[in-house]
Amino acid sequence: MGKHSSAVTRSNNNRRSVYITAVGLLVISLGAVFVVRSFGSEAGADGFLGGGSQSCDDPTQVSLSTTPELQSSLESAAKSLATKGGDDGTPCLQFTISAAPSAKVAQDLAANSDNRPDLWIPDSSLWVAQADDGQNVPTVAVQSIASSPLVLVGRNTNFADTSSWLRAFGAAQPALLDPLSTSPGALALLAIQSERQRTSASDGQVAGVIVPLAQRLGSMAKPYTDPTALFGRADQDGSTVVVPASEQSFVKYQEDHPDAQLKARVPATGTLSLDYPIVVTAKSDAEQAAEAAKVLAAELLTDGSSQARDAAGFRDALFSPLTAGRGVGDITQLTKPNGETIDKTLLNWTRLSLSTHSLAVIDISGSMGEKAGTKTRMQLTVEAATGGLALFPNSASLGLWTFSTKIGKDGADYKELVPIAPLSDRQRKKIVDNLKIQHPVVGGGTGLYDTAIAAVRAVRNDYNPAAVNTVLLFTDGQGNQDDPGSLTLDQAIRALEALRDPARPVRIIALGFGPDANADELRRLVAATGGQSYVARNPADLQQVFIDALQSR
């Protein structure tokens, strides 16, 4: 930021942006950058700023980066300021305005990039903390210059339950914009967390919706980043898609597609909003940049700028409804999440979105034939495993073993049924077909320890460095029950600890069920691999336990 006059030209450079998450996941999104000159009146000596005052021959230069959808409104405000420069105490400012996705700017700032603007207007304040480079902490000069609530967009038939975000997601097919690089996507996840103060939804209920959603969307080679494209999908005949998006993007889509059959709804619990703060990011002259931010914000409150903002589909900072009946009208605001909640929610999504490389190992010992209600433990396990299979996207890889005592090759306690492979239709059918024909081995014991060690070795030998590598272990009994001559628990733990490799981790996720499952034994066994164990005393709860297991990976 400084005092000088120089020609500023307009350009349009498409470029690929990379947003680095807290665990190093790279998310690719496409952004465009525009450099804009604020022209003054004809009286300006050099054609930049004017208003008839010679004091504006040398205006203060301010570089500003903004989210693309707000660029036009800011250009108009900057031009208006230029015509007033030097009159009635109005500062002489020349804004060079560029546009790029908020996540991309946050990444550049955190990396201490040379492309550092003096001011930054992200679409949401949730990105401010992501822009800290460890030396220059961005500060918010103006809390909000506009707003746009998060809404659900879809056909009327897909709004079966809008009592909450969680229920709306569970009753339709949500097409979520990438939470790691777009504010609407992140706010949709955060809305589910924020509304829990009103719905008292349990962790299990939230996981039941978020886990399969993350598995499905996380398998995509290129996450969704364009709301317009998703609106087009949602508007197709027979579509079950609903899209969490900003009200502003929906209003503009309606204007451009007057025949669209889409509606916007806000769940009864309320919503979160994009808030468009002005952030000081200058390395020097921060106070001067902050003053320029306040001058720009004041200009945006004038009648002309307010009308232009409303016409562009943005609300004011007080969330006042748009004019002419556009949008969703009055809204209830959910509690704004704090930084810890934001980080935890996005990190959880990152973890859940990673691809899976797993081996499912199913207990078929004699005790699996015992009844649990009207069905046997074996039947309930097969149902849970079959249902759990639907949670995995096609990009996941899964294989299947069974175990009891001495049922495999050379008297092994395990039997290899389906090798680990990507979940094509053929692979899914092979797994389901093999599950359906499984029966408890009459008199068969529970050869758990030898099986666990062999399964970890098998996954290690077929390790996928781009995925989460796990053994999903289903059992209803104690380890090595009725398996004389096999390893003790302590010996098995030492063997699993010896297999641990931080560079190629393979974790056991154990799912115990029924009254005979030994929770302490499973906990100690999986801890040797850095895994988790879950026990469902009621086998009917296996489906939820399966979801909990996926969430822990």
PASEZA-869123 format. One record per residue (C-alpha): residue number from 0; residue in three letters; x, y, z. Coordinates in steps of 0.1 Angstrom, whole numbers. Last residue first. Example, Ala and Ser with C-alpha at 12.3 -4.5 7.8 and 13.67 -1.06 7.14 Angstrom:
BEGIN
ATOM num residu     X     Y     Z
ATOM   1    Ser   137   -11    71
ATOM   0    Ala   123   -45    78
% end
This chain:
BEGIN
ATOM num residu     X     Y     Z
ATOM 552    Arg  -109  -445   110
ATOM 551    Ser  -132  -434   138
ATOM 550    Gln  -162  -425   116
ATOM 549    Leu  -162  -458    99
ATOM 548    Ala  -164  -476   132
ATOM 547    Asp  -193  -454   144
ATOM 546    Ile  -212  -463   111
ATOM 545    Phe  -206  -500   118
ATOM 544    Val  -218  -495   154
ATOM 543    Gln  -250  -480   140
ATOM 542    Gln  -256  -510   118
ATOM 541    Leu  -247  -534   147
ATOM 540    Asp  -274  -521   170
ATOM 539    Ala  -296  -552   164
ATOM 538    Pro  -267  -572   179
ATOM 537    Asn  -277  -558   213
ATOM 536    Arg  -246  -557   234
ATOM 535    Ala  -229  -536   207
ATOM 534    Val  -192  -533   214
ATOM 533    Tyr  -168  -510   196
ATOM 532    Ser  -131  -511   192
ATOM 531    Gln  -106  -486   178
ATOM 530    Gly   -72  -488   162
ATOM 529    Gly   -36  -477   169
ATOM 528    Thr   -24  -512   160
ATOM 527    Ala   -16  -525   195
ATOM 526    Ala   -47  -506   207
ATOM 525    Val   -68  -530   186
ATOM 524    Leu   -59  -559   209
ATOM 523    Arg   -62  -540   242
ATOM 522    Arg   -97  -527   233
ATOM 521    Leu  -108  -561   221
ATOM 520    Glu   -98  -577   253
ATOM 519    Asp  -115  -550   274
ATOM 518    Ala  -147  -553   255
ATOM 517    Asn  -150  -591   257
ATOM 516    Ala  -179  -601   235
ATOM 515    Asp  -200  -628   252
ATOM 514    Pro  -232  -607   256
ATOM 513    Gly  -236  -599   219
ATOM 512    Phe  -215  -577   196
ATOM 511    Gly  -179  -568   190
ATOM 510    Leu  -169  -545   161
ATOM 509    Ala  -131  -542   159
ATOM 508    Ile  -114  -516   138
ATOM 507    Ile   -78  -528   133
ATOM 506    Arg   -53  -503   120
ATOM 505    Val   -28  -506    93
ATOM 504    Pro    -1  -479    93
ATOM 503    Arg    25  -476    65
ATOM 502    Ala    50  -450    75
ATOM 501    Pro    43  -454   112
ATOM 500    Asp    50  -491   109
ATOM 499    Arg    34  -514   134
ATOM 498    Leu    41  -552   129
ATOM 497    Ala    60  -556   161
ATOM 496    Glu    30  -541   180
ATOM 495    Leu     8  -567   164
ATOM 494    Ala    31  -596   176
ATOM 493    Arg    34  -581   211
ATOM 492    Ile    -4  -579   213
ATOM 491    Ala    -8  -614   201
ATOM 490    Gln    16  -627   227
ATOM 489    Asp    -3  -608   255
ATOM 488    Leu   -36  -622   243
ATOM 487    Thr   -22  -657   243
ATOM 486    Leu   -13  -674   210
ATOM 485    Ser   -28  -707   199
ATOM 484    Gly   -23  -742   214
ATOM 483    Pro   -59  -747   221
ATOM 482    Asp   -86  -728   201
ATOM 481    Asp  -118  -732   220
ATOM 480    Gln  -119  -694   225
ATOM 479    Asn   -90  -678   207
ATOM 478    Gly  -103  -643   214
ATOM 477    Gln  -136  -639   233
ATOM 476    Gly  -169  -639   214
ATOM 475    Asp  -192  -621   190
ATOM 474    Thr  -168  -610   164
ATOM 473    Phe  -166  -586   134
ATOM 472    Leu  -131  -572   124
ATOM 471    Leu  -127  -544    99
ATOM 470    Val   -90  -544    91
ATOM 469    Thr   -78  -510    80
ATOM 468    Asn   -57  -490    54
ATOM 467    Val   -68  -454    50
ATOM 466    Ala   -60  -445    15
ATOM 465    Ala   -33  -429    -8
ATOM 464    Pro    -5  -451     5
ATOM 463    Asn   -24  -483    -5
ATOM 462    Tyr    -9  -514    12
ATOM 461    Asp   -14  -549    -4
ATOM 460    Asn    13  -565    18
ATOM 459    Arg     2  -544    48
ATOM 458    Val   -35  -555    42
ATOM 457    Ala   -24  -591    43
ATOM 456    Arg    -1  -587    74
ATOM 455    Val   -29  -570    93
ATOM 454    Ala   -53  -599    84
ATOM 453    Ala   -27  -625    95
ATOM 452    Ile   -23  -609   129
ATOM 451    Ala   -61  -606   135
ATOM 450    Thr   -66  -642   124
ATOM 449    Asp   -40  -656   148
ATOM 448    Tyr   -57  -636   176
ATOM 447    Leu   -94  -643   168
ATOM 446    Gly   -95  -681   165
ATOM 445    Thr  -131  -682   179
ATOM 444    Gly  -142  -719   182
ATOM 443    Gly  -162  -740   157
ATOM 442    Gly  -186  -766   172
ATOM 441    Val  -209  -762   143
ATOM 440    Val  -194  -736   119
ATOM 439    Pro  -218  -708   117
ATOM 438    His  -232  -703    81
ATOM 437    Gln  -220  -680    53
ATOM 436    Ile  -239  -682    20
ATOM 435    Lys  -252  -646    21
ATOM 434    Leu  -218  -631    28
ATOM 433    Asn  -202  -647    -2
ATOM 432    Asp  -229  -633   -25
ATOM 431    Val  -226  -599   -10
ATOM 430    Ile  -188  -598   -14
ATOM 429    Lys  -189  -611   -50
ATOM 428    Lys  -217  -587   -59
ATOM 427    Arg  -198  -557   -45
ATOM 426    Gln  -167  -567   -65
ATOM 425    Arg  -187  -570   -97
ATOM 424    Asp  -204  -537   -92
ATOM 423    Ser  -170  -522   -88
ATOM 422    Leu  -157  -517   -52
ATOM 421    Pro  -120  -516   -58
ATOM 420    Ala  -102  -548   -48
ATOM 419    Ile   -92  -567   -17
ATOM 418    Pro   -93  -604   -23
ATOM 417    Val  -127  -622   -18
ATOM 416    Leu  -130  -654     3
ATOM 415    Glu   -98  -659    23
ATOM 414    Lys  -105  -684    51
ATOM 413    Tyr   -93  -679    87
ATOM 412    Asp   -82  -702   115
ATOM 411    Ala   -55  -717    94
ATOM 410    Gly   -54  -755    91
ATOM 409    Asp   -32  -757    61
ATOM 408    Lys   -57  -736    41
ATOM 407    Gly   -86  -724    61
ATOM 406    Ile  -113  -736    85
ATOM 405    Lys   -90  -744   114
ATOM 404    Thr  -109  -724   140
ATOM 403    Ser  -134  -696   133
ATOM 402    Phe  -127  -670   107
ATOM 401    Thr  -142  -654    76
ATOM 400    Trp  -124  -632    50
ATOM 399    Leu  -136  -604    27
ATOM 398    Gly  -120  -577     6
ATOM 397    Leu  -126  -540     2
ATOM 396    Ser  -113  -511   -19
ATOM 395    Ala  -130  -477   -20
ATOM 394    Ser  -134  -458   -52
ATOM 393    Asn  -169  -472   -57
ATOM 392    Pro  -180  -454   -26
ATOM 391    Phe  -185  -473     8
ATOM 390    Leu  -216  -467    28
ATOM 389    Ala  -235  -494     8
ATOM 388    Leu  -212  -520    22
ATOM 387    Gly  -224  -512    57
ATOM 386    Gly  -258  -526    47
ATOM 385    Thr  -243  -558    37
ATOM 384    Ala  -221  -559    68
ATOM 383    Ala  -251  -552    91
ATOM 382    Glu  -273  -578    74
ATOM 381    Val  -245  -604    75
ATOM 380    Thr  -240  -597   112
ATOM 379    Leu  -277  -599   119
ATOM 378    Gln  -279  -633   102
ATOM 377    Met  -248  -646   120
ATOM 376    Arg  -261  -635   153
ATOM 375    Thr  -292  -655   147
ATOM 374    Lys  -326  -639   141
ATOM 373    Thr  -359  -636   160
ATOM 372    Gly  -344  -620   190
ATOM 371    Ala  -307  -627   192
ATOM 370    Lys  -305  -664   185
ATOM 369    Glu  -273  -684   187
ATOM 368    Gly  -257  -695   154
ATOM 367    Met  -228  -671   158
ATOM 366    Ser  -218  -692   188
ATOM 365    Gly  -204  -719   164
ATOM 364    Ser  -177  -696   150
ATOM 363    Ile  -184  -676   118
ATOM 362    Asp  -166  -644   128
ATOM 361    Ile  -163  -620    98
ATOM 360    Val  -131  -603    86
ATOM 359    Ala  -136  -572    64
ATOM 358    Leu  -104  -561    47
ATOM 357    Ser  -100  -525    40
ATOM 356    His   -85  -498    17
ATOM 355    Thr  -107  -467    21
ATOM 354    Ser  -104  -434     4
ATOM 353    Leu  -102  -403    25
ATOM 352    Ser  -134  -383    29
ATOM 351    Leu  -139  -392    66
ATOM 350    Arg  -106  -378    76
ATOM 349    Thr  -111  -345    57
ATOM 348    Trp  -147  -342    70
ATOM 347    Asn  -133  -346   106
ATOM 346    Leu  -107  -320   100
ATOM 345    Leu  -134  -296    87
ATOM 344    Thr  -156  -301   118
ATOM 343    Lys  -127  -299   142
ATOM 342    Asp  -113  -267   127
ATOM 341    Ile  -146  -249   126
ATOM 340    Thr  -156  -260   161
ATOM 339    Glu  -123  -247   175
ATOM 338    Gly  -126  -214   156
ATOM 337    Asn  -160  -207   170
ATOM 336    Pro  -193  -214   154
ATOM 335    Lys  -220  -187   149
ATOM 334    Thr  -251  -196   167
ATOM 333    Leu  -279  -202   143
ATOM 332    Gln  -297  -172   128
ATOM 331    Thr  -334  -172   122
ATOM 330    Ile  -345  -159    88
ATOM 329    Asp  -369  -134    73
ATOM 328    Gly  -375  -137    35
ATOM 327    Val  -363  -167    16
ATOM 326    Gly  -350  -151   -16
ATOM 325    Arg  -368  -125   -37
ATOM 324    Gly  -400  -109   -25
ATOM 323    Ala  -393   -76   -43
ATOM 322    Thr  -366   -66   -19
ATOM 321    Leu  -341   -88    -2
ATOM 320    Pro  -346   -96    35
ATOM 319    Ser  -325   -77    61
ATOM 318    Phe  -296   -98    73
ATOM 317    Leu  -282   -70    94
ATOM 316    Ala  -250   -67    73
ATOM 315    Asp  -271   -60    43
ATOM 314    Arg  -285   -87    20
ATOM 313    Phe  -269   -96   -13
ATOM 312    Gly  -287  -105   -45
ATOM 311    Ala  -269   -83   -69
ATOM 310    Ala  -298   -59   -70
ATOM 309    Asp  -295   -56   -32
ATOM 308    Arg  -259   -46   -35
ATOM 307    Ala  -266   -21   -63
ATOM 306    Gln  -294    -6   -42
ATOM 305    Ser  -271    -3   -12
ATOM 304    Ser  -244    12   -33
ATOM 303    Gly  -267    40   -46
ATOM 302    Asp  -282    46   -12
ATOM 301    Thr  -249    49     6
ATOM 300    Leu  -238    21    29
ATOM 299    Leu  -212     7     5
ATOM 298    Glu  -195    41     7
ATOM 297    Ala  -191    37    44
ATOM 296    Ala  -175     3    39
ATOM 295    Leu  -150    18    15
ATOM 294    Val  -141    45    40
ATOM 293    Lys  -138    19    67
ATOM 292    Ala  -115    -3    46
ATOM 291    Ala   -93    27    37
ATOM 290    Glu   -89    34    74
ATOM 289    Ala   -78    -2    80
ATOM 288    Ala   -53     1    52
ATOM 287    Gln   -38    32    67
ATOM 286    Glu   -36    14   101
ATOM 285    Ala   -19   -16    84
ATOM 284    Asp     7     6    68
ATOM 283    Ser    30   -24    63
ATOM 282    Lys    24   -61    58
ATOM 281    Ala   -11   -55    46
ATOM 280    Thr   -37   -82    53
ATOM 279    Val   -65   -61    68
ATOM 278    Val   -98   -79    65
ATOM 277    Ile  -131   -66    53
ATOM 276    Pro  -158   -90    63
ATOM 275    Tyr  -182  -107    39
ATOM 274    Asp  -208  -124    62
ATOM 273    Leu  -219  -157    46
ATOM 272    Ser  -247  -169    68
ATOM 271    Leu  -257  -196    92
ATOM 270    Thr  -292  -210    93
ATOM 269    Gly  -323  -216   115
ATOM 268    Thr  -338  -246   133
ATOM 267    Ala  -368  -245   110
ATOM 266    Pro  -347  -254    79
ATOM 265    Val  -343  -226    54
ATOM 264    Arg  -358  -233    20
ATOM 263    Ala  -351  -223   -16
ATOM 262    Lys  -372  -234   -46
ATOM 261    Leu  -362  -248   -80
ATOM 260    Gln  -385  -253  -110
ATOM 259    Ala  -363  -233  -133
ATOM 258    Asp  -382  -213  -160
ATOM 257    Pro  -367  -180  -151
ATOM 256    His  -332  -193  -155
ATOM 255    Asp  -308  -163  -154
ATOM 254    Glu  -328  -145  -127
ATOM 253    Gln  -334  -177  -108
ATOM 252    Tyr  -297  -184  -109
ATOM 251    Lys  -289  -150   -95
ATOM 250    Val  -314  -156   -66
ATOM 249    Phe  -298  -190   -59
ATOM 248    Ser  -263  -176   -58
ATOM 247    Gln  -274  -148   -34
ATOM 246    Glu  -292  -172   -11
ATOM 245    Ser  -260  -190    -6
ATOM 244    Ala  -259  -228   -13
ATOM 243    Pro  -269  -261     3
ATOM 242    Val  -280  -281   -28
ATOM 241    Val  -308  -307   -28
ATOM 240    Val  -308  -335   -53
ATOM 239    Thr  -336  -360   -57
ATOM 238    Ser  -339  -353   -94
ATOM 237    Gly  -370  -367  -112
ATOM 236    Asp  -370  -340  -139
ATOM 235    Gln  -338  -320  -137
ATOM 234    Asp  -336  -289  -116
ATOM 233    Ala  -312  -303   -90
ATOM 232    Arg  -287  -311  -117
ATOM 231    Gly  -288  -275  -130
ATOM 230    Phe  -286  -261   -95
ATOM 229    Leu  -254  -282   -91
ATOM 228    Ala  -239  -266  -122
ATOM 227    Thr  -247  -231  -108
ATOM 226    Pro  -233  -240   -74
ATOM 225    Asp  -198  -246   -89
ATOM 224    Thr  -172  -261   -64
ATOM 223    Tyr  -181  -298   -64
ATOM 222    Pro  -152  -320   -56
ATOM 221    Lys  -129  -333   -84
ATOM 220    Ala  -118  -369   -84
ATOM 219    Met  -149  -378   -64
ATOM 218    Ser  -145  -404   -37
ATOM 217    Gly  -149  -379    -9
ATOM 216    Leu  -184  -371   -20
ATOM 215    Arg  -197  -406   -13
ATOM 214    Gln  -177  -414    18
ATOM 213    Ala  -183  -379    32
ATOM 212    Leu  -221  -383    27
ATOM 211    Pro  -220  -419    41
ATOM 210    Val  -203  -406    73
ATOM 209    Ile  -223  -373    76
ATOM 208    Val  -258  -388    78
ATOM 207    Gly  -254  -417   103
ATOM 206    Ala  -226  -397   120
ATOM 205    Val  -251  -370   130
ATOM 204    Gln  -275  -395   144
ATOM 203    Gly  -247  -413   162
ATOM 202    Asp  -233  -382   178
ATOM 201    Ser  -268  -375   191
ATOM 200    Ala  -292  -348   179
ATOM 199    Ser  -302  -325   208
ATOM 198    Thr  -323  -305   182
ATOM 197    Arg  -319  -269   195
ATOM 196    Gln  -282  -269   207
ATOM 195    Arg  -276  -294   179
ATOM 194    Glu  -284  -266   154
ATOM 193    Ser  -247  -254   155
ATOM 192    Gln  -233  -288   145
ATOM 191    Ile  -256  -293   115
ATOM 190    Ala  -250  -257   105
ATOM 189    Leu  -213  -263   106
ATOM 188    Leu  -215  -290    80
ATOM 187    Ala  -236  -267    57
ATOM 186    Leu  -213  -238    66
ATOM 185    Ala  -183  -257    52
ATOM 184    Gly  -200  -264    19
ATOM 183    Pro  -214  -229    16
ATOM 182    Ser  -179  -215    23
ATOM 181    Thr  -161  -233    -4
ATOM 180    Ser  -126  -249    -4
ATOM 179    Leu  -126  -276    23
ATOM 178    Pro  -163  -280    25
ATOM 177    Asp  -165  -289   -12
ATOM 176    Leu  -201  -280   -24
ATOM 175    Leu  -225  -306   -11
ATOM 174    Ala  -250  -324   -33
ATOM 173    Pro  -275  -335    -7
ATOM 172    Gln  -296  -365   -17
ATOM 171    Ala  -328  -362     3
ATOM 170    Ala  -344  -372    36
ATOM 169    Gly  -311  -375    56
ATOM 168    Phe  -299  -341    45
ATOM 167    Ala  -332  -324    55
ATOM 166    Arg  -332  -343    88
ATOM 165    Leu  -297  -330    96
ATOM 164    Trp  -304  -295    84
ATOM 163    Ser  -335  -293   107
ATOM 162    Ser  -373  -294   105
ATOM 161    Thr  -370  -293    67
ATOM 160    Asp  -385  -328    61
ATOM 159    Ala  -399  -338    28
ATOM 158    Phe  -382  -310     9
ATOM 157    Asn  -373  -330   -22
ATOM 156    Thr  -408  -327   -38
ATOM 155    Asn  -405  -290   -38
ATOM 154    Arg  -375  -291   -62
ATOM 153    Gly  -341  -281   -48
ATOM 152    Val  -321  -254   -30
ATOM 151    Leu  -313  -254     7
ATOM 150    Val  -303  -220    20
ATOM 149    Leu  -272  -205    36
ATOM 148    Pro  -278  -168    43
ATOM 147    Ser  -262  -140    24
ATOM 146    Ser  -245  -110    40
ATOM 145    Ala  -230   -77    31
ATOM 144    Ile  -203   -53    44
ATOM 143    Ser  -195   -73    75
ATOM 142    Gln  -172   -71   105
ATOM 141    Val  -151   -42    92
ATOM 140    Ala  -114   -39   101
ATOM 139    Val  -109   -77   107
ATOM 138    Thr   -73   -84   115
ATOM 137    Pro   -50  -108    96
ATOM 136    Val   -22  -121   118
ATOM 135    Asn    12  -112   102
ATOM 134    Gln    39  -134   114
ATOM 133    Gly    26  -170   118
ATOM 132    Asp    12  -170    83
ATOM 131    Asp   -24  -167    95
ATOM 130    Ala   -48  -170    66
ATOM 129    Gln   -68  -200    79
ATOM 128    Ala   -80  -179   109
ATOM 127    Val   -96  -155    84
ATOM 126    Trp  -114  -182    64
ATOM 125    Leu  -143  -186    88
ATOM 124    Ser  -150  -149    82
ATOM 123    Ser  -170  -158    51
ATOM 122    Asp  -172  -145    16
ATOM 121    Pro  -136  -133    18
ATOM 120    Ile  -130   -95    15
ATOM 119    Trp   -92   -89    16
ATOM 118    Leu   -73   -57    21
ATOM 117    Asp   -36   -47    15
ATOM 116    Pro   -32   -76    -9
ATOM 115    Arg    -5  -103    -7
ATOM 114    Asn     5  -119   -40
ATOM 113    Asp    41  -123   -28
ATOM 112    Ser    29  -154    -9
ATOM 111    Asn    33  -157    28
ATOM 110    Ala    21  -193    27
ATOM 109    Ala    -8  -184    51
ATOM 108    Leu   -17  -155    28
ATOM 107    Asp   -17  -176    -3
ATOM 106    Gln   -38  -203    13
ATOM 105    Ala   -63  -178    26
ATOM 104    Val   -65  -163    -9
ATOM 103    Lys   -72  -197   -24
ATOM 102    Ala   -99  -205     2
ATOM 101    Ser  -116  -171    -5
ATOM 100    Pro  -119  -178   -42
ATOM  99    Ala  -102  -151   -63
ATOM  98    Ala  -111  -116   -74
ATOM  97    Ser   -87   -86   -78
ATOM  96    Ile   -94   -50   -71
ATOM  95    Thr   -69   -22   -75
ATOM  94    Phe   -84     6   -54
ATOM  93    Gln   -73    42   -58
ATOM  92    Leu   -80    63   -28
ATOM  91    Cys   -81   101   -22
ATOM  90    Pro   -98   105    12
ATOM  89    Thr  -131   123    13
ATOM  88    Gly  -127   155    34
ATOM  87    Asp  -154   174    17
ATOM  86    Asp  -140   168   -18
ATOM  85    Gly  -106   152   -22
ATOM  84    Gly  -119   120   -38
ATOM  83    Lys  -156   122   -45
ATOM  82    Thr  -155   108   -81
ATOM  81    Ala  -131    81   -70
ATOM  80    Leu  -154    70   -42
ATOM  79    Ser  -181    63   -67
ATOM  78    Lys  -157    43   -88
ATOM  77    Ala  -147    23   -58
ATOM  76    Ala  -184    16   -49
ATOM  75    Ser  -191     4   -85
ATOM  74    Glu  -160   -18   -85
ATOM  73    Leu  -171   -32   -51
ATOM  72    Ser  -205   -42   -64
ATOM  71    Ser  -190   -59   -95
ATOM  70    Gln  -165   -78   -74
ATOM  69    Leu  -189   -93   -49
ATOM  68    Glu  -194  -126   -68
ATOM  67    Pro  -157  -131   -72
ATOM  66    Thr  -146  -131   -36
ATOM  65    Thr  -124  -101   -30
ATOM  64    Ser   -88   -91   -31
ATOM  63    Leu   -80   -54   -25
ATOM  62    Ser   -49   -34   -34
ATOM  61    Val   -50     1   -21
ATOM  60    Gln   -30    30   -37
ATOM  59    Thr   -32    63   -20
ATOM  58    Pro   -39    90   -46
ATOM  57    Asp   -13   113   -61
ATOM  56    Asp   -32   137   -84
ATOM  55    Cys   -60   136   -59
ATOM  54    Ser   -50   169   -42
ATOM  53    Gln   -57   186   -76
ATOM  52    Ser   -94   183   -67
ATOM  51    Gly  -119   183   -95
ATOM  50    Gly  -136   150   -85
ATOM  49    Gly  -105   132   -96
ATOM  48    Leu   -91    98   -95
ATOM  47    Phe   -72    80  -123
ATOM  46    Gly   -73   100  -156
ATOM  45    Asp   -40   117  -150
ATOM  44    Ala   -51   152  -142
ATOM  43    Gly   -85   142  -129
ATOM  42    Ala  -111   165  -143
ATOM  41    Glu  -127   138  -164
ATOM  40    Ser  -139   121  -133
ATOM  39    Gly  -123    91  -117
ATOM  38    Phe  -116    56  -129
ATOM  37    Ser  -111    27  -105
ATOM  36    Arg   -89     2  -123
ATOM  35    Val   -97   -35  -121
ATOM  34    Val   -74   -66  -119
ATOM  33    Phe   -93   -98  -124
ATOM  32    Val   -83  -132  -111
ATOM  31    Ala  -101  -164  -118
ATOM  30    Gly  -104  -195   -97
ATOM  29    Leu  -106  -233  -103
ATOM  28    Ser  -105  -257   -74
ATOM  27    Ile   -81  -284   -63
ATOM  26    Val   -81  -298   -28
ATOM  25    Leu   -48  -311   -15
ATOM  24    Leu   -50  -330    18
ATOM  23    Gly   -21  -320    41
ATOM  22    Val   -37  -328    74
ATOM  21    Ala   -49  -293    83
ATOM  20    Thr   -61  -287    48
ATOM  19    Ile   -40  -273    19
ATOM  18    Tyr   -60  -254    -8
ATOM  17    Val   -46  -256   -43
ATOM  16    Ser   -57  -231   -69
ATOM  15    Arg   -57  -237  -107
ATOM  14    Arg   -55  -206  -128
ATOM  13    Asn   -75  -186  -152
ATOM  12    Asn   -61  -151  -158
ATOM  11    Asn   -83  -123  -168
ATOM  10    Ser   -67   -89  -171
ATOM   9    Arg   -76   -53  -166
ATOM   8    Thr   -49   -26  -166
ATOM   7    Val   -37    -3  -139
ATOM   6    Ala   -15    26  -150
ATOM   5    Ser     6    41  -123
ATOM   4    Ser     3    69   -98
ATOM   3    His    20    66   -64
ATOM   2    Lys    13    67   -27
ATOM   1    Gly    15    33    -9
ATOM   0    Met     0     0     0
% end
